[in-house]
Amino acid sequence: MTGDQPGAPQTRRGLIGALIDRFGHLVREMSKFATVGGFAFLVDFALFNYLASVRHMPPVAAKTISTVIAATLAFLGNRFWTWRHRQRSHPAREYALFFFFNGVGLGIAVACLAISRYGLGAIWPEVFQTPLADNIASFIVGTGLGTLFRFWSYRRFVFVEAGTPPVPATSRDHESGA
């Protein structure tokens, strides 16, 4: 069946097309969010390792500083590129909420680092109190969990003015009067 007649079921191609129409904007947002996040991640990673290894700063303090700087860059990238199509609410509101949710994300990453270094490190220091363990706990586990939380919270609470774009009407909708 081709789906050309009224009442005929949609073909697989039609379903895929409808899914792309419905969720394509979300895929584009996620791609931009990932690009901005990737850049911020590189800044965070490089600065953390510089502060902790070269400047000999305690790892938790180094992570806090590197995350605040990376979050500032991420705010600018997300506001003016990822979600530029959304209407802007009061800039102070967006900025405050963005940094609040980044604070929660920072808390997630720092908690992962602290659990690894001080919790597990107290049991097995030669494994969990190393630069490699700090990077795994902070950047793989902590950043992964924090990123999931941030994407959800930014879409839900920070950049909320514009809703989901409407799905274009199909020819079947026009024929049936729906």
C-alpha positions as CSV (number, residue, x, y, z in Angstrom):
1,M,0.0,0.0,0.0
2,T,1.2,3.5,-0.8
3,G,-0.9,5.4,1.7
4,D,-2.2,7.7,-1.1
5,Q,-5.9,6.9,-0.5
6,P,-7.9,8.3,2.4
7,G,-8.0,5.9,5.3
8,A,-5.0,3.9,4.0
9,P,-2.3,3.2,6.6
10,Q,1.0,5.1,6.3
11,T,3.9,3.3,4.7
12,R,7.2,2.9,6.6
13,R,8.6,5.8,4.7
14,G,5.7,8.0,5.9
15,L,6.2,7.0,9.5
16,I,9.9,7.8,9.3
17,G,9.2,11.1,7.7
18,A,6.6,11.9,10.4
19,L,9.2,11.0,13.1
20,I,11.8,13.3,11.5
21,D,9.2,16.1,11.2
22,R,8.3,15.6,14.8
23,F,11.7,15.1,16.4
24,G,14.1,16.6,14.0
25,H,14.3,19.9,16.0
26,L,15.2,17.9,19.1
27,V,18.0,16.1,17.2
28,R,19.4,19.4,16.0
29,E,19.2,20.9,19.5
30,M,21.0,17.8,20.9
31,S,23.7,18.1,18.3
32,K,24.3,21.8,19.0
33,F,24.2,21.1,22.8
34,A,26.8,18.3,22.3
35,T,29.0,20.6,20.3
36,V,28.9,23.4,22.8
37,G,29.3,20.9,25.6
38,G,32.3,19.2,23.8
39,F,34.1,22.6,23.6
40,A,33.3,23.4,27.3
41,F,34.5,19.8,28.2
42,L,37.8,20.4,26.5
43,V,38.3,23.7,28.4
44,D,37.2,22.0,31.6
45,F,39.5,19.0,31.1
46,A,42.6,21.1,30.1
47,L,42.1,23.7,32.9
48,F,41.5,21.0,35.5
49,N,44.6,19.1,34.6
50,Y,46.7,22.3,34.4
51,L,45.5,23.5,37.8
52,A,45.8,20.0,39.5
53,S,49.0,18.8,37.8
54,V,51.1,21.9,36.9
55,R,49.8,24.3,39.6
56,H,49.4,21.5,42.3
57,M,46.0,22.7,43.3
58,P,43.8,20.3,45.3
59,P,41.7,18.3,42.8
60,V,38.3,19.4,44.1
61,A,39.3,23.1,44.0
62,A,40.7,22.7,40.5
63,K,37.5,21.0,39.4
64,T,35.4,23.7,40.8
65,I,37.4,26.5,39.1
66,S,37.6,24.6,35.7
67,T,33.8,23.9,35.8
68,V,32.8,27.5,36.5
69,I,34.9,28.8,33.6
70,A,33.7,26.1,31.2
71,A,30.1,26.7,32.3
72,T,30.4,30.4,31.4
73,L,31.5,29.4,27.9
74,A,28.6,26.9,27.7
75,F,26.0,29.5,28.7
76,L,27.1,31.8,25.9
77,G,27.2,28.9,23.4
78,N,23.8,27.5,24.4
79,R,22.0,30.9,24.6
80,F,23.3,32.3,21.4
81,W,23.6,29.1,19.3
82,T,21.8,26.0,20.6
83,W,18.6,27.7,21.7
84,R,18.9,31.0,19.8
85,H,15.6,30.2,18.1
86,R,13.7,30.4,21.4
87,Q,12.4,33.7,22.7
88,R,14.5,35.2,25.4
89,S,13.1,35.7,28.9
90,H,14.8,38.1,31.3
91,P,18.6,37.6,30.9
92,A,19.3,37.6,34.6
93,R,16.7,34.8,35.1
94,E,18.3,32.7,32.4
95,Y,21.8,33.3,33.7
96,A,20.8,32.6,37.3
97,L,18.9,29.4,36.4
98,F,21.7,28.3,34.0
99,F,24.3,28.6,36.8
100,F,22.1,27.1,39.4
101,F,21.6,24.0,37.2
102,N,25.3,24.1,36.4
103,G,26.0,24.1,40.1
104,V,23.9,21.0,40.5
105,G,25.9,19.5,37.6
106,L,29.1,20.6,39.2
107,G,27.9,18.9,42.4
108,I,27.3,15.7,40.5
109,A,30.9,15.8,39.0
110,V,32.5,16.8,42.3
111,A,30.6,14.1,44.2
112,C,31.8,11.5,41.8
113,L,35.4,12.8,42.2
114,A,35.1,13.0,46.0
115,I,33.6,9.5,46.3
116,S,36.4,8.1,44.1
117,R,39.3,10.0,45.7
118,Y,38.3,10.1,49.3
119,G,35.8,7.3,49.7
120,L,37.2,4.5,47.5
121,G,40.7,6.1,47.8
122,A,40.7,5.5,51.6
123,I,40.2,1.8,50.8
124,W,42.5,1.5,47.8
125,P,44.7,4.6,47.5
126,E,47.1,3.3,44.9
127,V,44.2,3.0,42.5
128,F,41.7,5.7,43.4
129,Q,44.1,8.5,44.4
130,T,45.7,8.9,41.0
131,P,45.4,11.4,38.2
132,L,43.8,8.7,36.0
133,A,41.2,7.8,38.6
134,D,40.5,11.5,39.2
135,N,39.9,12.0,35.4
136,I,37.7,8.9,35.1
137,A,35.6,9.8,38.1
138,S,35.3,13.5,37.2
139,F,35.2,13.5,33.4
140,I,33.6,10.2,32.4
141,V,31.3,9.4,35.3
142,G,30.6,12.9,36.7
143,T,30.4,14.7,33.3
144,G,28.2,12.0,31.8
145,L,25.7,12.1,34.6
146,G,25.9,15.9,34.8
147,T,25.4,16.3,31.1
148,L,22.1,14.3,31.1
149,F,20.9,16.4,34.0
150,R,21.9,19.7,32.3
151,F,20.3,19.0,28.9
152,W,17.0,18.1,30.7
153,S,17.1,21.1,33.0
154,Y,18.1,23.7,30.4
155,R,15.2,22.6,28.1
156,R,12.7,22.3,31.0
157,F,13.6,25.4,33.0
158,V,16.1,27.8,31.4
159,F,15.3,28.2,27.7
160,V,11.6,27.6,27.8
161,E,9.8,30.4,26.0
162,A,9.4,28.7,22.6
163,G,7.6,25.4,22.5
164,T,8.0,22.4,20.2
165,P,7.5,23.4,16.6
166,P,4.1,22.2,15.3
167,V,4.1,19.1,13.1
168,P,3.0,19.9,9.5
169,A,-0.4,18.7,8.6
170,T,-0.5,15.7,6.3
171,S,-2.7,15.5,3.2
172,R,-4.8,13.0,5.1
173,D,-5.6,15.7,7.7
174,H,-6.7,18.1,5.1
175,E,-9.0,15.6,3.4
176,S,-10.7,14.4,6.5
177,G,-11.2,18.0,7.8
178,A,-9.1,17.3,10.9
